[in-house]
Amino acid sequence: NPMDFEEFMWVIGKEIQPDLIKEAFHDNASLDEGLQMDLMETFRTYMITGGMPQSVSALIETNSFLEVEKAKRLIVDLYRNDVRRENDGILAELFESIPSMLNRTSKTFSPGMVKEGTRTERYSKRISWLSGSKMVNPCYACANPDPAIRQFEDRSSMKMYFVDTGLLLTMMLEANIASRDEIFGAIIKGELSMNKGMLFENMVAQTLVAPGRNLNFISTKI
C-alpha cells in the first residue's frame, strides 16, 4: 500500500505539519497563509511522487522528479507484467483504460471503453482481481447514504480509482511529449493545465482507503 499524506510528511522531514493541521482542525481555526501555501506545495509534491516507498526514496535521495518518475515507471511496468501473466487480453485492456475512464466527466466505469458491445458483468471478476492485487480501489454506486450503506449498493455502477495517484499521473504522461520538468513544475505551482479534477478525486479516494474505509458514491441532481 502507498504511504498516506501524513506518513509522507514524516518521511520527508515535515513531521510538524500534521500536528499543525490537527491543531487548527480541532480549534476550528484558519491556517497561517504562509503555512497553507507550504502545505499545498507539499501536497502537490505528494501527488506527483505518490506514496510508494520506491518513489518516495527516490525523492529523498535525489530531490529529482525525473528520478521519481523512473521509479514509478518501474512499478507500473511490474503491474503490467503481473497483468500479462494472467494471459487475459481483456484484463490488460481494462488495466490500460483506467486513466481514460477517470478522465470522463462522470468517471463511472464504461465497459464499452474497454471493448465495444460488452457489459459491466463481464468485468466483475477482472475488477476483483485488480482490486485484490492492490492496483485499483473500486467505488460502487449507492442509492442512499444510510448507515447500513451496504444494502443500498448498486454494483452495476462503479468507479475505479488507481491505488496510487503518483502512478496514475505516470500512466497519464506516458504519451505526453512535453518536458516532464515543465509539467511537474506547473503542478507544484498550482498551474496544472491537464485534468486536475481527475487527480484530486483519485487522491481523495486514496486518502479514504488508507485507514481502511470502503468507497461508495451517490449521484444527485442539483
LORO-768656 format. One line per 10 residues: for each residue x, z, y of C-alpha. Coordinates in steps of 0.02 Angstrom, whole numbers, plus 50000, padded with zeros to 5 digits. Each point is the difference from the previous one (the first is absolute). Layout:
% residues N
X:Z:Y | ...
//
This chain:
% residues 222
50000:50000:50000 | 50059:49969:50178 | 50045:50145:50114 | 49862:50047:50122 | 50031:50002:50187 | 50042:50186:50005 | 50128:49981:49861 | 50073:49849:50090 | 50024:50102:50159 | 50086:50138:49901
50121:49877:49920 | 50051:49909:50159 | 50037:50163:50092 | 49840:50019:50102 | 49934:50149:49904 | 49941:50086:50159 | 49875:49862:50040 | 49874:50043:49862 | 49994:50180:50062 | 49967:49941:50179
49859:49887:49939 | 49921:50141:49899 | 50014:50122:50146 | 49917:49877:50121 | 49862:49963:49873 | 49968:50185:49970 | 49991:50035:50188 | 49897:49843:50035 | 50133:49953:50127 | 50074:49835:50056
50178:49958:49956 | 50128:49979:50137 | 50008:49816:50051 | 50185:49987:49956 | 49971:50079:49831 | 49851:49886:49969 | 50106:49846:50034 | 50139:50064:49888 | 49877:50038:49861 | 49923:49827:50009
50173:49922:49990 | 50036:50108:49847 | 49833:49950:49924 | 50033:49815:50026 | 50173:50022:49925 | 49916:50079:49850 | 49876:49857:49990 | 50143:49873:49995 | 50108:50100:49880 | 49862:50064:49887
50022:50157:49898 | 50093:49936:49847 | 50160:50103:49976 | 50109:49843:49988 | 49942:49930:50167 | 50008:50169:50087 | 50178:50025:49934 | 50047:49829:50068 | 49934:50050:50172 | 50096:50164:50001
50163:49925:49935 | 50004:49842:50106 | 49874:50020:50142 | 49965:49815:49971 | 49827:49929:49968 | 50082:49849:49919 | 50075:50114:49867 | 49832:50087:49984 | 49920:49830:49973 | 50123:49960:49861
49956:50163:49912 | 49813:49964:50017 | 50018:49823:49934 | 50086:50068:49844 | 49851:50116:49971 | 49873:49859:50025 | 50101:49893:49878 | 49995:50142:49872 | 49811:50007:50020 | 49989:49812:49974
50107:50011:49844 | 49885:50135:49930 | 49850:49890:50035 | 50082:49848:49917 | 50036:50101:49843 | 49813:50011:49973 | 49999:49810:49978 | 49837:49991:50097 | 49994:49864:50132 | 49842:50068:50080
50078:50173:50016 | 50148:49922:50090 | 49885:49903:50117 | 49901:50159:50033 | 50158:50094:50048 | 50058:49862:50117 | 49828:49989:50083 | 50001:50179:50066 | 50073:49961:50174 | 49879:49856:50030
49854:50110:49942 | 50048:50135:50123 | 50019:49872:50138 | 49813:49964:49990 | 49886:50082:50128 | 49902:50096:49869 | 50152:50026:49886 | 49884:50008:49850 | 50058:49927:49835 | 49947:49819:49979
50026:49930:49824 | 49986:49822:50066 | 50162:50024:50097 | 50090:50032:49836 | 49916:49866:49895 | 49852:49896:50058 | 49836:50030:49908 | 50048:50170:49927 | 49907:50166:50016 | 50062:50174:50040
49963:50063:49823 | 50136:49884:49933 | 50131:50099:50095 | 49951:50180:49963 | 50128:50027:49861 | 50135:49913:50101 | 49964:50105:50153 | 50007:50156:49890 | 50170:49940:49936 | 50067:49978:50177
49932:50170:50049 | 50070:50085:49845 | 50168:49919:50035 | 49999:50080:50174 | 50001:49832:50089 | 49830:50010:50085 | 49875:50128:50063 | 49822:49942:49960 | 49862:50048:50122 | 49820:49982:49939
49843:49973:50102 | 49881:50147:50018 | 49817:49993:50047 | 49992:50179:50063 | 50142:50115:50060 | 49922:50146:49908 | 50106:50144:49928 | 49955:49931:49828 | 50076:49835:50054 | 50039:49938:49824
49818:49971:49957 | 49983:49881:50149 | 50153:49893:49960 | 49977:49813:49986 | 50148:49935:49900 | 49946:49819:50023 | 50060:50012:50180 | 50174:50063:50039 | 50157:49988:50103 | 50174:50002:49927
50138:50076:50106 | 50185:49984:49961 | 50079:50164:49943 | 50132:49994:50138 | 49975:49922:50172 | 50185:49960:50018 | 49992:49896:49840 | 49841:49916:50061 | 50090:49950:50161 | 50142:49926:49896
49876:49893:49903 | 49918:49945:50163 | 50166:49944:50074 | 50068:49905:49851 | 49943:49831:50067 | 50037:50043:50182 | 50147:49904:50074 | 50013:50108:50156 | 50143:50123:50019 | 49966:50162:49906
50088:50097:50139 | 49880:49927:50129 | 49848:50042:49893 | 50056:50178:49964 | 50047:50027:50182 | 49826:49944:50053 | 49920:50120:49876 | 50105:50147:50062 | 49952:49963:50181 | 49816:49981:49956
50004:49814:50043 | 49947:49939:49829 | 49928:49824:50002 | 49944:49995:49817 | 49849:50089:49926 | 50046:50179:50039 | 49825:50059:49953 | 50040:49948:49822 | 50160:50103:50000 | 49923:50154:50079
49849:49997:49884 | 50117:49989:49850 | 50098:50146:50073 | 49841:50104:50016 | 49960:49965:49817 | 50179:50046:49950 | 49988:50162:50101 | 49835:50051:49920 | 50063:49966:49824 | 50162:50100:50025
49918:50172:49977 | 49897:49937:49853 | 49838:49940:50081 | 49897:49856:49932 | 49955:49856:50116 | 49825:49944:50044 | 49927:49898:50142 | 49825:49978:50069 | 49939:49848:50098 | 49879:50032:50143
49918:49888:50127 | 50024:50052:50181
//
